[in-house]
Amino acid sequence: MRGVPASRGAPRDFKRMRAAPRACCTGGVMEELSRFISRRAVRAVALVTLLLAATAHAAGAPKFIVDVPFVSCEGLICLDVSLDGAPPRKLMLDTGNARSTLIAEPARQLGWTLAPAQRNNETVPGLWLAGEHRVGIGDDVASTPFFVFDRELLGQYKPPVDGSIAYDFFKDRVLEIDYAKHRVRYTKPIATPVPETRPESLGSLKLIPFGDHGPPVVVGSPFTVNGKNVRAQIDTVFTGTMLVYDSALDTLGLQKEGAPELFRYTDGGVNLLAGRSDSIGFGKSGLVGGAKTLYFVGDGPNPVHQPDGLFEATVGNALFAHSIVTLDFHAMTIDVRTAD
C-alpha cells in the first residue's frame, strides 16, 4: 500500500426611482403599458437568473481534455499509454505511488537511458532512474519522470502490465475515475489560485508519508466504517474494499476476524482477513451494497506494511465499483458519488 457579498436590498434612492412612474402617470393606456413593462422585466430577470445559474454550474464542472476507457486487469485499472510516441502499452493507474514506473525490457526497447538508482550512496540492484518521458493518453501528451526496474523485483505475483502511471502525473489536474462506465478522465493542469474554502459536499485530500520514513501517499477523508470517520489512503492497486490497520481497531470498535484472502498485487502478495461491518461509506453515503466486506491485516511470511498510525485505512477499487471518484489534485479535494 503504499499520499459577492450578500445583497442587503436595493439602495433607497433606486427604490424611489422605480416607484416614480406609478406616481406620475395616470390613464388606462399608461397603466397597462406599465404592467406590460413589469411583466417583461420579471421574465427578463428570470431568464438572466437561469442563464447565470447554468453558467455557474458549467464553470464549476471540470473541463476534461481526456476521456478514455480502461479495462479491468484482474481488478487493476489498465490504460493504453503511448511512451515517447511509440505504440501504446498497457500501464496501470497507481494512485498509491508517487512515481511512474516501467519494466526494464520495454524501457530498453524504447532506447531509454538508465542511471542506476542509489540509496545511502549505494546502488540499488535492479532499479534505475530514467528521467522524464512523454506520456500519451487519448489526445493528451505530457511529460513525467519514470523509475525503471527489473520485473523480477515484483516477486512471485507480477501484474499483467508493463508499468504504471502514478498520482504525481496528475499534479494540479482533476482526475475522475468512472468505475461504473470504465472511463478515466482528467483536465489540463490548473493554474488559477486554489479556493480558500471548499463546498461541504467535498472531502479533503492530503499527501501523508506512509510510515515515519515512507513516501507521501494520497489520503482522503471522510470515509466511514459503521458511521465513524476514517482517513484512508486511496490506492488503485489495492483490489479490495477497505483495509483497516491494527492501530485503528480499538478506536473503531473492530476486532480482527475472517478467513484469509490473498491479494497478489499488494506488497508483493499478502494475506488479509475478510471481515464484515455494518456499513462502509464516504461522508453520509454508503458505498457498498449487500455484505459489507472489509479487511484486516493478516498473517504470513510477507507482512503488510502499516502506516505507523498516520492514517487508519486503505481503500481500493472494489469499494468504488458503482461510483465515480473525483480527485482534485489542485484544490486537494475528493468527491465520491454513486454513478447514474
JOCORWO-V91117 format. One record per residue. RES is the residue in one small letter. NEAR is the number of other C-alpha atoms within 12 Angstrom. D_FIRST is the distance of its C-alpha to the first C-alpha in whole Angstrom. Layout:
res-><RES & RES>
near-><NEAR & NEAR>
d_first-><D_FIRST & D_FIRST>
This chain:
res-><m & r & g & v & p & a & s & r & g & a & p & r & d & f & k & r & m & r & a & a & p & r & a & c & c & t & g & g & v & m & e & e & l & s & r & f & i & s & r & r & a & v & r & a & v & a & l & v & t & l & l & l & a & a & t & a & h & a & a & g & a & p & k & f & i & v & d & v & p & f & v & s & c & e & g & l & i & c & l & d & v & s & l & d & g & a & p & p & r & k & l & m & l & d & t & g & n & a & r & s & t & l & i & a & e & p & a & r & q & l & g & w & t & l & a & p & a & q & r & n & n & e & t & v & p & g & l & w & l & a & g & e & h & r & v & g & i & g & d & d & v & a & s & t & p & f & f & v & f & d & r & e & l & l & g & q & y & k & p & p & v & d & g & s & i & a & y & d & f & f & k & d & r & v & l & e & i & d & y & a & k & h & r & v & r & y & t & k & p & i & a & t & p & v & p & e & t & r & p & e & s & l & g & s & l & k & l & i & p & f & g & d & h & g & p & p & v & v & v & g & s & p & f & t & v & n & g & k & n & v & r & a & q & i & d & t & v & f & t & g & t & m & l & v & y & d & s & a & l & d & t & l & g & l & q & k & e & g & a & p & e & l & f & r & y & t & d & g & g & v & n & l & l & a & g & r & s & d & s & i & g & f & g & k & s & g & l & v & g & g & a & k & t & l & y & f & v & g & d & g & p & n & p & v & h & q & p & d & g & l & f & e & a & t & v & g & n & a & l & f & a & h & s & i & v & t & l & d & f & h & a & m & t & i & d & v & r & t & a & d>
near-><47 & 38 & 38 & 4 & 5 & 6 & 7 & 8 & 10 & 12 & 11 & 11 & 11 & 11 & 12 & 13 & 14 & 17 & 15 & 14 & 18 & 19 & 14 & 13 & 15 & 14 & 12 & 11 & 11 & 16 & 17 & 15 & 17 & 23 & 16 & 14 & 16 & 18 & 14 & 14 & 14 & 14 & 14 & 14 & 14 & 14 & 14 & 14 & 14 & 14 & 14 & 14 & 14 & 14 & 13 & 13 & 13 & 12 & 11 & 14 & 16 & 26 & 20 & 24 & 22 & 26 & 25 & 27 & 23 & 28 & 26 & 28 & 23 & 23 & 30 & 36 & 40 & 34 & 35 & 30 & 35 & 29 & 37 & 23 & 19 & 19 & 16 & 23 & 28 & 31 & 35 & 38 & 47 & 41 & 42 & 42 & 38 & 33 & 32 & 37 & 40 & 44 & 36 & 30 & 19 & 26 & 31 & 17 & 15 & 23 & 15 & 26 & 19 & 25 & 20 & 22 & 21 & 15 & 11 & 7 & 8 & 10 & 14 & 18 & 17 & 23 & 28 & 28 & 29 & 29 & 23 & 23 & 31 & 26 & 34 & 28 & 36 & 24 & 20 & 23 & 20 & 27 & 23 & 28 & 28 & 36 & 34 & 37 & 31 & 25 & 25 & 18 & 19 & 24 & 17 & 17 & 20 & 23 & 37 & 25 & 33 & 32 & 41 & 42 & 43 & 36 & 38 & 33 & 36 & 36 & 29 & 24 & 31 & 36 & 41 & 38 & 43 & 32 & 33 & 25 & 24 & 29 & 30 & 33 & 35 & 36 & 32 & 27 & 24 & 23 & 15 & 12 & 10 & 16 & 13 & 9 & 14 & 19 & 14 & 13 & 18 & 26 & 33 & 35 & 30 & 29 & 31 & 30 & 26 & 31 & 20 & 15 & 14 & 21 & 19 & 30 & 36 & 43 & 41 & 42 & 37 & 36 & 42 & 34 & 41 & 26 & 20 & 26 & 25 & 36 & 39 & 45 & 46 & 51 & 40 & 43 & 43 & 42 & 37 & 40 & 43 & 45 & 53 & 48 & 37 & 30 & 24 & 30 & 24 & 14 & 18 & 23 & 17 & 24 & 23 & 28 & 22 & 20 & 19 & 20 & 26 & 27 & 36 & 28 & 34 & 37 & 31 & 28 & 29 & 30 & 28 & 37 & 30 & 28 & 28 & 27 & 33 & 22 & 29 & 38 & 36 & 38 & 29 & 25 & 23 & 27 & 37 & 30 & 21 & 12 & 16 & 24 & 33 & 42 & 43 & 40 & 40 & 30 & 21 & 18 & 11 & 20 & 19 & 32 & 27 & 30 & 33 & 20 & 23 & 30 & 38 & 39 & 46 & 49 & 47 & 41 & 39 & 34 & 41 & 40 & 31 & 24 & 31 & 29 & 39 & 39 & 39 & 37 & 35 & 31 & 31 & 32 & 34 & 37 & 37 & 36 & 31 & 26 & 20 & 10>
d_first-><0 & 3 & 10 & 44 & 45 & 46 & 50 & 53 & 55 & 58 & 60 & 63 & 65 & 63 & 64 & 67 & 67 & 66 & 69 & 72 & 72 & 73 & 75 & 77 & 77 & 80 & 81 & 79 & 78 & 76 & 75 & 74 & 72 & 70 & 69 & 68 & 66 & 64 & 63 & 62 & 60 & 58 & 57 & 56 & 54 & 52 & 52 & 50 & 48 & 47 & 46 & 44 & 42 & 41 & 41 & 39 & 36 & 36 & 35 & 32 & 31 & 29 & 31 & 28 & 29 & 27 & 27 & 26 & 25 & 22 & 21 & 19 & 18 & 17 & 15 & 14 & 16 & 18 & 20 & 24 & 23 & 26 & 26 & 29 & 31 & 30 & 30 & 27 & 24 & 21 & 18 & 15 & 14 & 10 & 10 & 6 & 9 & 12 & 14 & 15 & 16 & 18 & 19 & 22 & 25 & 25 & 25 & 28 & 30 & 29 & 31 & 28 & 29 & 26 & 26 & 25 & 22 & 22 & 21 & 23 & 26 & 25 & 24 & 21 & 22 & 21 & 19 & 21 & 22 & 23 & 24 & 25 & 25 & 27 & 24 & 26 & 25 & 28 & 31 & 29 & 28 & 26 & 25 & 22 & 21 & 19 & 18 & 19 & 18 & 20 & 18 & 19 & 16 & 14 & 15 & 17 & 15 & 15 & 15 & 18 & 18 & 19 & 16 & 14 & 15 & 13 & 14 & 16 & 18 & 19 & 20 & 23 & 23 & 22 & 20 & 21 & 19 & 22 & 20 & 24 & 25 & 23 & 23 & 21 & 24 & 23 & 26 & 28 & 27 & 28 & 30 & 32 & 31 & 29 & 30 & 31 & 30 & 28 & 29 & 29 & 27 & 24 & 21 & 20 & 17 & 16 & 14 & 13 & 12 & 8 & 11 & 14 & 14 & 11 & 11 & 11 & 9 & 11 & 11 & 14 & 17 & 19 & 17 & 19 & 19 & 23 & 24 & 22 & 20 & 16 & 14 & 11 & 8 & 9 & 7 & 9 & 8 & 7 & 11 & 12 & 13 & 12 & 10 & 12 & 11 & 14 & 16 & 16 & 18 & 22 & 21 & 21 & 23 & 21 & 21 & 19 & 21 & 20 & 21 & 18 & 16 & 14 & 11 & 12 & 9 & 6 & 6 & 10 & 11 & 11 & 13 & 13 & 16 & 17 & 19 & 21 & 21 & 24 & 23 & 19 & 20 & 20 & 23 & 26 & 25 & 23 & 21 & 21 & 25 & 26 & 24 & 21 & 18 & 15 & 13 & 13 & 12 & 14 & 16 & 16 & 17 & 13 & 12 & 8 & 7 & 8 & 9 & 13 & 14 & 13 & 12 & 12 & 10 & 7 & 10 & 10 & 13 & 15 & 15 & 17 & 19 & 22 & 21 & 22 & 19 & 20 & 18 & 21 & 19 & 23 & 24 & 20 & 21 & 19 & 21 & 21 & 24 & 25 & 26 & 30>
